[in-house]
């Protein structure tokens, strides 16, 4: 390929290939000659600076062409070695993750979170034990035993009535002629 027709745009998907519409635009020396000279420069100094500018611009174009050729050659070598962009990305991510894991900040954070987890676990265990102990104390209290006895009595009445063939719950009026006694509050 002709080096003068190479794409020098590094972000281009067609690196190394120039379209007819994309070319380097050299400085128009005719326009530059028409602009007034910077004060304090003689015509000879101005001409010398313009020549140097042209030379530097040509070197930049040459360096861009060399860089594009090197990038193509690098891509070709990677292709021949079977290295893909995805493989390189995976390798870079793996290396970066490893670097993060061996960093002091990561180690300190991991240690702190581990300690926090252990303390939280111990605290929850203590709270669980306390709740269990309180429920056990409450179950052994006289109030709970009285409540349990009343629930047992009501259950036996309900279940006993169903076993005798009556699916109805006892009515609040009872048998009709006996008034119900007012039960004591729980």
C-alpha positions in Angstrom: 0.0 0.0 0.0 1.2 3.5 -0.8 2.3 5.2 2.5 1.0 8.5 1.3 -2.6 7.1 1.2 -2.6 5.7 4.8 -5.1 6.8 7.4 -3.4 8.5 10.3 -6.5 8.8 12.5 -5.8 6.6 15.5 -9.4 6.2 16.3 -10.4 5.1 12.8 -11.7 1.6 12.3 -9.9 1.7 8.9 -6.4 2.4 10.2 -4.0 2.6 7.4 -6.6 3.3 4.8 -7.4 6.8 3.7 -10.5 7.8 1.9 -10.2 10.5 -0.8 -11.9 13.0 1.5 -9.5 12.6 4.4 -6.1 13.9 3.8 -3.6 16.0 5.8 -4.0 19.6 5.0 -0.6 21.4 4.7 -0.3 25.0 5.7 -1.0 27.3 2.7 2.2 29.3 2.3 0.5 31.8 0.1 -2.0 32.7 2.9 0.8 32.7 5.5 2.9 35.1 3.2 -0.1 37.5 3.0 -0.4 37.8 6.8 1.6 40.6 8.4 4.9 39.5 9.9 5.2 39.5 13.6 6.8 42.7 14.8 10.5 42.4 15.4 11.1 39.7 12.8 13.0 40.4 9.6 11.8 38.8 6.3 14.8 36.4 6.5 13.9 35.2 10.0 10.3 34.8 9.1 11.2 32.8 6.0 13.5 30.6 8.1 10.7 30.0 10.7 8.3 29.1 7.9 10.7 26.6 6.4 11.3 25.0 9.8 7.5 24.9 10.4 7.1 23.1 7.0 9.8 20.6 7.9 8.3 19.8 11.3 4.8 19.3 9.8 6.3 16.9 7.2 8.1 15.0 10.1 4.7 14.8 11.9 3.1 13.3 8.8 5.9 10.8 8.5 5.7 9.8 12.2 2.0 9.3 11.9 2.5 7.0 8.9 5.2 5.1 10.7 3.0 4.7 13.7 0.1 3.4 11.6 2.4 0.9 9.9 3.7 -0.3 13.3 0.1 -0.6 14.6 -0.8 -2.7 11.6 2.3 -4.9 12.1 1.5 -5.3 15.8 -2.1 -6.3 14.9 -0.8 -8.8 12.3 1.6 -10.4 14.9 -1.2 -10.7 17.5 -3.5 -12.3 14.9 -0.8 -14.8 13.9 -0.2 -15.6 17.6 -3.9 -16.1 18.2 -4.2 -13.2 20.6 -7.5 -11.5 20.5 -8.7 -8.3 21.9 -11.2 -10.2 24.1 -8.4 -12.4 25.4 -6.2 -9.4 26.1 -9.1 -7.7 27.9 -9.7 -10.8 30.0 -6.1 -11.0 30.9 -5.9 -7.3 31.8 -9.0 -7.6 34.0 -7.6 -10.7 35.7 -4.3 -9.0 36.3 -6.1 -5.8 37.6 -8.3 -7.9 40.0 -5.2 -9.6 41.3 -3.5 -6.3 41.9 -6.6 -5.0 43.8 -6.7 -8.2 45.9 -3.0 -7.8 47.0 -3.3 -4.1 47.7 -3.2 -2.9 51.3 -6.5 -1.1 51.0 -8.3 -4.3 49.9 -6.7 -6.4 52.6 -7.6 -3.8 55.3 -11.2 -3.6 54.0 -11.5 -7.4 53.9 -10.2 -7.7 57.4 -12.5 -5.0 58.8 -15.5 -6.6 57.1 -14.6 -10.0 58.4 -14.3 -8.7 61.9 -17.6 -6.8 61.6 -19.3 -10.1 60.4 -17.9 -12.0 63.3 -19.1 -9.3 65.8 -22.5 -9.2 64.2 -22.8 -13.0 64.3 -21.9 -12.9 68.0 -24.4 -10.2 68.7 -27.2 -12.0 67.0 -26.4 -15.2 68.8 -26.5 -13.3 72.1 -29.8 -11.7 71.2 -31.2 -15.1 70.2 -30.1 -16.6 73.5 -31.7 -13.7 75.4 -35.0 -14.0 73.6 -35.0 -17.8 74.1 -34.3 -17.4 77.8 -37.0 -14.7 78.2 -39.6 -16.9 76.3 -38.7 -19.8 78.6 -39.1 -17.6 81.7 -42.4 -16.4 80.4 -43.6 -19.9 79.7 -42.9 -20.9 83.3 -44.7 -17.8 84.7 -48.1 -18.1 86.5 -49.8 -15.9 84.0 -48.8 -18.0 81.0 -49.8 -21.2 82.8 -53.2 -19.7 83.6 -53.6 -18.7 80.0 -52.5 -22.1 78.8 -55.0 -23.8 81.1 -57.8 -21.6 79.8 -56.9 -22.3 76.1 -56.7 -26.0 77.0 -60.2 -25.9 78.6 -61.7 -24.0 75.6 -60.1 -26.5 73.2 -61.4 -29.5 75.1 -64.9 -28.0 75.0 -64.8 -27.3 71.3 -63.2 -30.6 70.4 -65.4 -32.4 72.9 -68.6 -31.0 71.4 -67.5 -32.0 67.9 -66.8 -35.5 69.0 -70.3 -35.7 70.5 -71.8 -35.1 67.1 -72.4 -31.3 67.4 -70.6 -29.1 65.0 -71.9 -26.0 66.5 -69.9 -24.0 69.0 -71.6 -23.5 72.4 -74.0 -20.6 72.1 -73.6 -17.6 74.3 -77.1 -18.1 75.7 -76.2 -21.6 76.8 -79.3 -23.8 77.4 -81.6 -20.9 77.5 -82.6 -20.9 81.2 -79.2 -20.7 82.8 -77.3 -17.4 82.6 -73.6 -17.7 81.9 -71.3 -16.7 84.6 -68.9 -13.8 83.8 -65.5 -15.5 83.4 -62.5 -13.9 85.1 -60.2 -11.9 82.8 -57.0 -13.6 81.7 
